[in-house]
Amino acid sequence: MDNSILEAVEARLPQLRGLNAVIAFDCGDDGSIVVDATGPSPEISDDDVADADCILKISQANLQKLITGKLDPMLAFTMGKLKVKGSMGIAAKLSSMLN
């Protein structure tokens, strides 16, 4: 996983306070990031992607665009650039928290 993406996700962690879920960004061969937002302070964890409440399958390039606000999450989902496995409700809540 690209370090700039990891740093961008770490910078957004405080915004995920209260999400009360484990989210995984699965970028295929480029790696994955699992965010545990079940506690008082969200953190990047080393949990298995399969254990996440919501898995977002997205390319590393599109994840970068999503985090920087250059790609709208709903548009990415509609265009097939973002696939959601697990709770759609958590994905929608995540989207609103990152805007």
Secondary structure, DSSP 4 states (H G I P E B T S, - for coil): --HHHHHHHHHHGGGGTT--SEEEEE-GGG-EEEEE-SSSS-EEE---GGG-SEEEEE-HHHHHHHHTTSS-HHHHHHTTSEEEEE-HHHHHHHHHHH-
